[in-house]
Amino acid sequence: MTLAGFLLAYLVGALPMGYLVARALGVDIRKHGSGNIGATNVLRALGKGPAAITLLLDVAKGYAAVWIALALGPEPWGGSAGAALAVVGNCWSVFLGLRGGKGIATGLGAFLHLIPLAVLPAMFVWAIVALTFRYVSLASLTATACVPIGALVLRYHPSTALAALAVALIIVGRHRDNVARLLAGTERKLGERVSVS
């Protein structure tokens, strides 16, 4: 994988899709709800349509970042590095002063490209936890933990398992405030809205 591939994977991941979708509707999503630019906060502030667009764009950019990384360097570790860099870009976007999202949807797209058989069960786990407990953050953290485990069990390339573990650790770190709210019983549940005025 070339330096250009590394840079492009990061820059694609850094595209702040939720921020751009909300801005198109005249809203700075960073000033509402949790302040996060991801699909969950867009859902709470702007509703299902903008949230669905944000989710699809974030997944697509993760997938695209890995595709670019593999195209510029098809060695096994190239795609793994591209996946990790896409998530880094999403979480610390150069376009938003090194602020950003939490990496879930971008990581989903990236690893759907790399290790789909490990990701599909994790998506099922996400759905079960989200529907049972109504906490998106809890579902996301649980599903995230499943991906590196799945990569190991299914014997994907070691670089991919390491990338999945690194991304999982990043995502856990980005959810530290959510974890604190879960423990305090103050985390918002799925479907709760916030006012935008």
N, C-alpha and C positions, 0 to 999 in steps of 0.2 A: 504493500500500500504506500503510495507516494504522499509527500507532504501536502500536496493539493487535495488528495483524498481525505486526509485528516481534517484539513481546514473546511472543506465543503461539507463533510459530515457534521461538524460542529455548527457551521452557519445555517445549514438546513434545520438542524435541531433547534437552533436559537430563534427561528422565526416565531414571534409571539402571536400565535393564531387566535387565542381567546381575546387578547388585547385588541387585535385588529378587527375581529368580528364585532366586539362591543363598540369599538370606536366608529365603525360603520353605522351603528345605531345611535351614535351621539353620546355614548356612555364610556367613562373611564372605569373599567371594571376593577382597577386597583383601589378605587375609592369606595367600593361597596362590598358588603358581606365580609368574607375573610380577607379580601384584598388580593386573593390569588387569581391568576389569569387562566386557570384550568376550567374544564367543562363543568365541574360540579358547582363552582361559584357562579359561572355564567348561567347555569340552570336556575340557581336560587335567585339571581338578580334579574335575568332577562327571559327565562322560560325555556321550554323544550326545544324549539326550533333553533335558536342561536346556540344552545348547548350541544345539540346534535351536530351542527356544522363544525363547532369547535372540536368536538371529539373526533370526528372524521378527519379533519385537517391535521390534528395532532398525531393520530395514528398513521396517516398517510406520510407525514414528514419523517417519522421514525422509519417506516418501511423504505422510503426514498433514500434516506441517509445511508442505510445498509446497502441498498442497490448501487449507489454511487461508489461506496467504499469497495465493494466487490468488483465493480467495473474497472476501477483504477488500480486494483491490487487483489487478484483473486486468491491469494494465499489464504489458508484457513483462518489466520488471526486477523486478516484485514477487515472482514465483516464484523468480527467481534469488537475490534477497536472502533469501527464505525458506529456500532450500536451504543457503546458506552459514551462516545463523544456526542452523539445525538442527544442523549439524556443529559449530559453535562451542559450542552447548549440550551436545552429546554429549561434547566434549573437555574443557569447563570447566563442569561442572554446578553450578548454584547449590545443588542438593540434596546435593552431596557436597563442599562447601567449595571449589568451583571446581576439583575434580579430576574425572576421568572416563575415557572410553574413547579410542579412536584414530580414530574417525570413519568407518571403512570401511563398515560395514553401514548406518549412518544416511545416509551419502553415497550409497550404492547406491540406497536407497529414494527419496531426494530426486531424484536424477538419472534414475532410471527413470521418474518422473513427468514430468520436464521434457524429457529428451532420450533417450528409449529407444533410438533407433537408434544412438546413440553408446555407450550403456552395454552393450548386448547383445554387441558384439564384445569389449569390455573384460572381460566375464564369461567369455567363451571363452578369452581370454588368461590370465585368472586360473586357470582350470581346467588349462590346458596347463602353466603354470609350476608350479602346486602339485603336480600329479601327476608331473611330471618331476623336480623338485628337492626336493619334500617340505617346502618352507619356506613357510608361510602368509604371513609378512611379505614375502618376496621377491615372491610372487604378488600380494599386495595393492598393493605399491608399483608394480609393473609395470603392473597393470591401471589403477591410479589415473592414471598418466601417460598412458594411452590416451584417457581421457575428454575432457580439454580439446582434445586433437588431433582426436578424432572430432567434437567440437562445431564446430571450425573447418572441417574438411574437409566436413562436411555442411551448413555455412552456417546453423547455428542463430543466434539473435539474439546480438549481441555481448555483451550483459549476461550471457547464459547461459555463453558461453565464458569470460568473465572470472571468473564465479562458480566454474566448474569448475576453472580455474587456481588461484584462491585456495584452494579446498578441497584441491586436490592438494598445494599448498605446506604447508597445515596438516597434512595427513596425513603428509607426508614428515617434517615437524618432530616429529610425535608418535611417529614410528618411529625416531628417532635412536639409541635404545638398541638396537633390533633391528638396525640397520645396523652398529653397532659389534660386535655379537655375530656377525653374518654374516661380517664381515671377520676376526674372531678365530676363527671356526670353532666357536663355542660356542652358536649359536642352536638351540633345540629344533626338531625336525622334526615334521611332521604325524603325529599318532597317539601321540606320547609323552605319558605321563601323569605327573602329580605326585600325591604322597600328600596326603590330607586327613585330619588327625587332631585 
